[in-house]
Amino acid sequence: MRSGREPNAEGSAQRRPENRAGARTRSGARTHASTSAALGPLGTLLAGLALAGLTPALLAATRGPRGTIWLNEAGKLEETPAFPVQAVDTLGAGDVFHGAFTLGLAEGAEVREALRFAATAAALKCTRHGGGMAAPQRVEVEELLRGRL
């Protein structure tokens, strides 16, 4: 088992930087997630608006229980709410969200509709323990969207 410490040039142990979102890498550089957190919501929004001038791609930011913000075709900021649930485990929620969003777009849904489908799928995933094996089935997502669950 590793201690998380490495010897420095003098042979004494020093803490090795973690390589997780929001932490420092081996080189000591901050990761993107921590940079976004340091900027705060307004800074993240301003960074997104700056990016909008550089790419025709859809720009969106997921914010967990606060929903998703995104720029529509006209460059106007829109918001899609999260589906409120009692979360027990968020592991894999982002993966479920992105997969469901991509599926929605591939099937021809408008961005807003695909985001709502994705938010619902991710919310359902958060009500269960586990990663990929806790991902909901499509029928469950559709039933929740129709108000049956």
C-alpha positions in Angstrom: 0.0 0.0 0.0 1.4 3.4 -1.0 1.5 6.2 1.5 0.9 9.0 -0.9 4.4 10.4 -0.1 7.5 10.3 -2.2 11.1 11.1 -1.2 12.4 14.5 -2.3 16.0 15.2 -3.3 17.1 15.2 0.3 15.5 11.8 1.0 12.7 13.1 3.3 9.1 12.3 2.4 6.9 14.9 0.8 3.2 14.7 0.0 2.5 13.6 -3.7 -0.1 15.8 -5.4 -3.4 14.0 -6.1 -4.7 13.5 -9.6 -8.4 14.0 -9.2 -10.7 16.7 -10.5 -10.2 19.7 -8.3 -6.8 18.7 -7.1 -3.3 19.3 -8.2 -1.6 17.0 -10.7 1.9 15.5 -10.3 3.4 18.7 -11.8 1.3 20.8 -9.3 -1.0 22.2 -12.0 -4.6 22.7 -11.1 -7.1 20.6 -13.0 -10.0 22.2 -15.0 -12.6 21.3 -12.3 -10.8 23.2 -9.6 -10.3 26.2 -12.0 -14.0 26.3 -12.6 -14.7 26.1 -8.9 -12.3 28.9 -8.3 -14.0 31.1 -10.9 -17.4 30.6 -9.4 -20.7 30.6 -11.3 -20.2 34.0 -12.9 -16.6 33.3 -13.9 -17.7 30.0 -15.4 -20.5 31.7 -17.3 -18.1 34.3 -18.6 -15.6 31.7 -19.7 -18.4 29.9 -21.6 -19.5 33.0 -23.3 -15.9 33.6 -24.4 -15.7 30.1 -25.8 -19.0 30.7 -27.7 -17.2 33.0 -30.0 -14.6 30.4 -30.8 -16.7 27.4 -31.7 -20.1 26.6 -33.3 -20.5 23.7 -30.9 -23.2 23.5 -28.3 -21.9 24.9 -25.0 -23.4 23.6 -21.8 -22.5 23.2 -18.1 -24.1 20.6 -15.8 -24.5 21.7 -12.3 -25.8 18.7 -10.5 -29.0 19.5 -8.5 -29.0 23.0 -9.9 -29.6 21.8 -13.5 -27.9 22.6 -16.7 -27.1 26.0 -18.3 -26.5 26.2 -22.0 -26.3 28.6 -24.9 -29.0 28.3 -27.5 -28.5 28.8 -31.2 -28.9 32.6 -30.8 -26.2 32.7 -28.1 -28.7 33.3 -25.3 -28.2 31.6 -21.9 -30.9 29.0 -21.1 -31.4 26.8 -18.1 -32.8 23.3 -17.9 -33.8 22.3 -14.3 -32.6 19.1 -12.7 -35.1 16.5 -11.8 -35.5 16.6 -8.0 -34.7 13.4 -6.2 -33.3 12.1 -2.9 -29.8 11.3 -4.1 -28.0 8.3 -2.4 -25.0 7.9 -4.9 -23.9 10.2 -7.7 -21.2 7.9 -9.0 -21.8 7.6 -12.8 -24.4 10.3 -12.9 -22.5 12.4 -15.4 -21.8 9.4 -17.6 -25.6 8.6 -17.6 -26.4 12.2 -18.3 -24.0 12.4 -21.3 -25.1 9.1 -22.7 -28.8 9.9 -22.4 -28.2 13.4 -23.9 -26.3 11.9 -26.8 -29.0 9.3 -27.4 -31.7 12.1 -27.4 -29.8 14.1 -30.0 -29.1 11.0 -32.1 -32.8 10.2 -32.2 -33.6 13.7 -33.4 -34.7 15.4 -30.2 -34.3 19.2 -29.8 -31.6 20.3 -27.4 -34.0 21.2 -24.6 -35.8 17.9 -24.9 -32.6 15.9 -24.9 -31.3 17.8 -21.8 -34.6 17.0 -20.0 -34.3 13.4 -20.9 -30.7 13.3 -19.7 -31.4 15.1 -16.5 -34.2 12.6 -15.7 -31.9 9.6 -16.5 -29.1 11.0 -14.3 -31.6 11.8 -11.5 -32.9 8.2 -11.5 -29.3 6.9 -11.4 -28.6 9.0 -8.3 -31.4 7.3 -6.4 -29.4 4.0 -6.6 -26.1 2.8 -5.3 -23.5 1.9 -7.8 -22.0 3.1 -11.1 -23.0 1.8 -14.5 -25.0 -1.1 -13.2 -27.3 1.4 -11.5 -28.1 3.2 -14.7 -31.9 3.3 -15.3 -33.6 1.6 -18.2 -35.2 3.8 -20.9 -38.7 2.8 -19.9 -38.0 4.1 -16.3 -36.9 7.4 -17.6 -39.9 7.8 -19.9 -42.3 6.8 -17.1 -40.7 9.4 -14.7 -41.0 12.0 -17.5 -44.7 11.2 -17.8 -45.2 11.3 -14.0 -45.8 7.6 -13.5 -43.0 6.9 -11.1 
